[in-house]
Amino acid sequence: ISDQLKSRFSSGLSLPQICENFVKAAYDPRISGVYLHIEPLNCGWGKVEEIRRHILNFKKSGKFIIAYTPACGEKEFYLACACEEIYAPPSAYFSLYGLTVQASFLGGVLEKIGIEPQVQRIGKYKSAGDQLTRKSMSEENCEMLTSLLDNIYGNWLDVVSSSKGKKREDVEHFINEGVYEVEKLKEEGFITNIHYDDEVISMLKERLGVQKDKKLSMVDYKKYSKVRKWTLGLTGGKDLIAVIRATGSISRVRSPLSTPSSGIVAEQIIEKIRSVRESKRYKAVIIRIDSPGGDALASDLMWREIKLLAASKPVIASMGDVAASGGYYMAMAAQTIVAENLTLTGSIGVVTGKFNLGKLYEKIGFNKEVISRGRYAELIAAEQRPFRPDEAELFEKSAQNAYKQFRDKAAFSRSMPVEKMEEVAQGRVWAGKDAASRGLVDAIGGLSRAIAIAKHKIKIPQDRPVTLVELSRPSPTLPEVLSGIGSSIVGVDRTLKELLQDLTFSDGVQARMDGIMFQRLEGFPNATPLISLIKDYLSSLRA
């Protein structure tokens, strides 16, 4: 589920369009109710929370909403519990086993094939880079991930127990028994009944007074997304609020391998910000952020432009699944920051590094020689050897300077003493509600909460409609830009540089949150391009 708007040619689901469909359906006289097919969700808990909120708001219309769950884990059941009824086929896959957090480490693998990561990370909780340098989890990372997992699981237990009218300890006990039998879920009152899809449709026909031999009139998500709000009388007001969406990893300029939807490109976001600042049409701006960070320089340049924008009109940052590190860097320039309870945010820290490929080159018979002028000329050019002591010292000082700038600007932006900001920084990732209690976030909620705050700041009544102007064009989903990695020596040399450029000093220090995977027990993390490269290399040795 993407946080971006989708074009009619794009596949996949769009959070803005899902939410708008619920709003339209509530007011559409042609719609009697919603039959919600919930398939396995590929998104974070922030988006799940936003969708759940719209389900609850839809129920206020008095129309029915029932869920159908053929394959159901914790996220899917969390959404289904917001519906009035839950149905599943007899053969449904239910896997309510609890939640896990996983961290994979390639340190031992890289050591075996002759790659030495030389990573400089500032902040004891800054785990970006650990995957490459360590063989096991650090105490600080374990502490941070345990806290995040406790937040998510505790919230899940609270919401499910409240929705199903059960005690929290009873729900936890039920989960710990290992839930997979649909019959048991029905017996314990966790689902309404066991029906196939056609049986649910027959039931709906009966409720709506449709004859058995007649077809039930239904409209799917994609087709209903084409219905314009104004055709239902849902017109906006004369006051315009601009919405700028920033989704994905942060880079400063578009790379040759980029596609139109490849993450946050600072030069494009800055262009949008400046156009809004120079325009008198917009009364306020919402920056919608769903990003784990990326290039620190790009993040700082966008921070500056958002700060200038906030000096001319109200700017509200609305966080999705994640707004951490460089994503938080952007958000902290806004006057008000809104996050979901389970948004992953903070991660105020930096990481930079290079790879010493000397042993790998030796194994595959590759040699590289560098002629240079200038004491530090080979700092990033000579990946065939480790840093000299003076180079390592310069590398560390550069990272420390970048961290100090990030931390001090965060303190300034949040009107917080530097010493207090240091306590909540150090690269630590916080859940939204914990970030709010520590002064990193101002309010809990989704886009609708951000709109309400914007209305308050421009002094218009909450019941007066406004028009949201989306400045981000619909774009297709991200393709796999790195595939078919060659196993030639030249291919290995070139591909390593491309895959690892996010960490290289030449592209600047990174303000990036490491990937944190919260998934069901049966889930498997996607293979990283680096793992694909290693597999490709090992295959070439066997050939």
Secondary structure in CASP SS format (residue, H / E / C, confidence):
PFRMAT SS
TARGET T0000
AUTHOR 0000-0000-0000
METHOD secondary structure of the structure
MODEL  1
I C 1.00
S E 1.00
D C 1.00
Q C 1.00
L C 1.00
K C 1.00
S C 1.00
R C 1.00
F C 1.00
S C 1.00
S C 1.00
G C 1.00
L C 1.00
S E 1.00
L H 1.00
P H 1.00
Q H 1.00
I H 1.00
C H 1.00
E H 1.00
N H 1.00
F H 1.00
V H 1.00
K H 1.00
A H 1.00
A H 1.00
Y H 1.00
D C 1.00
P C 1.00
R C 1.00
I C 1.00
S C 1.00
G E 1.00
V E 1.00
Y E 1.00
L E 1.00
H E 1.00
I C 1.00
E C 1.00
P C 1.00
L C 1.00
N C 1.00
C C 1.00
G C 1.00
W H 1.00
G H 1.00
K H 1.00
V H 1.00
E H 1.00
E H 1.00
I H 1.00
R H 1.00
R H 1.00
H H 1.00
I H 1.00
L H 1.00
N H 1.00
F H 1.00
K H 1.00
K C 1.00
S C 1.00
G C 1.00
K C 1.00
F E 1.00
I E 1.00
I E 1.00
A E 1.00
Y E 1.00
T C 1.00
P C 1.00
A E 1.00
C E 1.00
G C 1.00
E H 1.00
K H 1.00
E H 1.00
F H 1.00
Y H 1.00
L H 1.00
A H 1.00
C C 1.00
A C 1.00
C C 1.00
E C 1.00
E E 1.00
I E 1.00
Y E 1.00
A E 1.00
P C 1.00
P C 1.00
S C 1.00
A C 1.00
Y E 1.00
F E 1.00
S C 1.00
L E 1.00
Y C 1.00
G C 1.00
L C 1.00
T E 1.00
V E 1.00
Q E 1.00
A C 1.00
S C 1.00
F C 1.00
L C 1.00
G H 1.00
G H 1.00
V H 1.00
L H 1.00
E H 1.00
K H 1.00
I H 1.00
G C 1.00
I C 1.00
E E 1.00
P E 1.00
Q E 1.00
V E 1.00
Q E 1.00
R E 1.00
I E 1.00
G C 1.00
K C 1.00
Y C 1.00
K C 1.00
S C 1.00
A C 1.00
G C 1.00
D H 1.00
Q H 1.00
L H 1.00
T H 1.00
R C 1.00
K C 1.00
S C 1.00
M C 1.00
S C 1.00
E H 1.00
E H 1.00
N H 1.00
C H 1.00
E H 1.00
M H 1.00
L H 1.00
T H 1.00
S H 1.00
L H 1.00
L H 1.00
D H 1.00
N H 1.00
I H 1.00
Y H 1.00
G H 1.00
N H 1.00
W H 1.00
L H 1.00
D H 1.00
V H 1.00
V H 1.00
S H 1.00
S H 1.00
S H 1.00
K C 1.00
G C 1.00
K C 1.00
K C 1.00
R H 1.00
E H 1.00
D H 1.00
V H 1.00
E H 1.00
H H 1.00
F H 1.00
I H 1.00
N H 1.00
E C 1.00
G C 1.00
V E 1.00
Y C 1.00
E C 1.00
V H 1.00
E H 1.00
K H 1.00
L H 1.00
K H 1.00
E H 1.00
E C 1.00
G C 1.00
F C 1.00
I C 1.00
T C 1.00
N E 1.00
I E 1.00
H C 1.00
Y C 1.00
D H 1.00
D H 1.00
E H 1.00
V H 1.00
I H 1.00
S H 1.00
M H 1.00
L H 1.00
K H 1.00
E H 1.00
R H 1.00
L H 1.00
G C 1.00
V C 1.00
Q C 1.00
K C 1.00
D C 1.00
K C 1.00
K C 1.00
L C 1.00
S C 1.00
M C 1.00
V C 1.00
D C 1.00
Y H 1.00
K H 1.00
K H 1.00
Y H 1.00
S C 1.00
K C 1.00
V C 1.00
R C 1.00
K H 1.00
W H 1.00
T H 1.00
L H 1.00
G C 1.00
L C 1.00
T C 1.00
G C 1.00
G C 1.00
K C 1.00
D C 1.00
L E 1.00
I E 1.00
A E 1.00
V E 1.00
I E 1.00
R E 1.00
A E 1.00
T E 1.00
G C 1.00
S C 1.00
I E 1.00
S E 1.00
R C 1.00
V C 1.00
R C 1.00
S C 1.00
P C 1.00
L C 1.00
S C 1.00
T C 1.00
P C 1.00
S C 1.00
S C 1.00
G C 1.00
I E 1.00
V E 1.00
A H 1.00
E H 1.00
Q H 1.00
I H 1.00
I H 1.00
E H 1.00
K H 1.00
I H 1.00
R H 1.00
S H 1.00
V H 1.00
R H 1.00
E H 1.00
S C 1.00
K C 1.00
R C 1.00
Y E 1.00
K E 1.00
A E 1.00
V E 1.00
I E 1.00
I E 1.00
R E 1.00
I E 1.00
D E 1.00
S E 1.00
P C 1.00
G E 1.00
G E 1.00
D E 1.00
A H 1.00
L H 1.00
A H 1.00
S H 1.00
D H 1.00
L H 1.00
M H 1.00
W H 1.00
R H 1.00
E H 1.00
I H 1.00
K H 1.00
L H 1.00
L H 1.00
A H 1.00
A C 1.00
S C 1.00
K C 1.00
P C 1.00
V E 1.00
I E 1.00
A E 1.00
S E 1.00
M E 1.00
G E 1.00
D E 1.00
V E 1.00
A E 1.00
A E 1.00
S C 1.00
G H 1.00
G H 1.00
Y H 1.00
Y H 1.00
M H 1.00
A H 1.00
M C 1.00
A C 1.00
A C 1.00
Q C 1.00
T E 1.00
I E 1.00
V E 1.00
A E 1.00
E C 1.00
N C 1.00
L C 1.00
T C 1.00
L E 1.00
T E 1.00
G E 1.00
S C 1.00
I C 1.00
G C 1.00
V E 1.00
V E 1.00
T E 1.00
G E 1.00
K E 1.00
F E 1.00
N E 1.00
L C 1.00
G H 1.00
K H 1.00
L H 1.00
Y H 1.00
E H 1.00
K H 1.00
I H 1.00
G C 1.00
F C 1.00
N C 1.00
K C 1.00
E C 1.00
V C 1.00
I C 1.00
S C 1.00
R C 1.00
G C 1.00
R C 1.00
Y C 1.00
A C 1.00
E C 1.00
L C 1.00
I C 1.00
A C 1.00
A C 1.00
E C 1.00
Q C 1.00
R C 1.00
P C 1.00
F C 1.00
R C 1.00
P H 1.00
D H 1.00
E H 1.00
A H 1.00
E H 1.00
L H 1.00
F H 1.00
E H 1.00
K H 1.00
S H 1.00
A H 1.00
Q H 1.00
N H 1.00
A H 1.00
Y H 1.00
K H 1.00
Q H 1.00
F H 1.00
R H 1.00
D H 1.00
K H 1.00
A H 1.00
A H 1.00
F H 1.00
S H 1.00
R C 1.00
S C 1.00
M C 1.00
P C 1.00
V H 1.00
E H 1.00
K H 1.00
M H 1.00
E H 1.00
E H 1.00
V H 1.00
A C 1.00
Q C 1.00
G C 1.00
R C 1.00
V E 1.00
W E 1.00
A E 1.00
G H 1.00
K H 1.00
D H 1.00
A H 1.00
A H 1.00
S H 1.00
R C 1.00
G C 1.00
L C 1.00
V C 1.00
D C 1.00
A E 1.00
I E 1.00
G C 1.00
G C 1.00
L H 1.00
S H 1.00
R H 1.00
A H 1.00
I H 1.00
A H 1.00
I H 1.00
A H 1.00
K H 1.00
H H 1.00
K H 1.00
I C 1.00
K C 1.00
I C 1.00
P C 1.00
Q C 1.00
D C 1.00
R C 1.00
P C 1.00
V C 1.00
T E 1.00
L E 1.00
V E 1.00
E E 1.00
L C 1.00
S C 1.00
R C 1.00
P C 1.00
S C 1.00
P C 1.00
T C 1.00
L C 1.00
P C 1.00
E C 1.00
V C 1.00
L C 1.00
S C 1.00
G C 1.00
I C 1.00
G C 1.00
S C 1.00
S C 1.00
I H 1.00
V H 1.00
G H 1.00
V H 1.00
D H 1.00
R H 1.00
T H 1.00
L H 1.00
K H 1.00
E H 1.00
L H 1.00
L C 1.00
Q C 1.00
D C 1.00
L C 1.00
T C 1.00
F H 1.00
S H 1.00
D H 1.00
G C 1.00
V C 1.00
Q E 1.00
A E 1.00
R E 1.00
M C 1.00
D C 1.00
G C 1.00
I C 1.00
M E 1.00
F E 1.00
Q E 1.00
R C 1.00
L C 1.00
E C 1.00
G C 1.00
F C 1.00
P C 1.00
N C 1.00
A C 1.00
T C 1.00
P H 1.00
L H 1.00
I H 1.00
S H 1.00
L H 1.00
I H 1.00
K H 1.00
D H 1.00
Y H 1.00
L H 1.00
S H 1.00
S H 1.00
L H 1.00
R H 1.00
A C 1.00
END
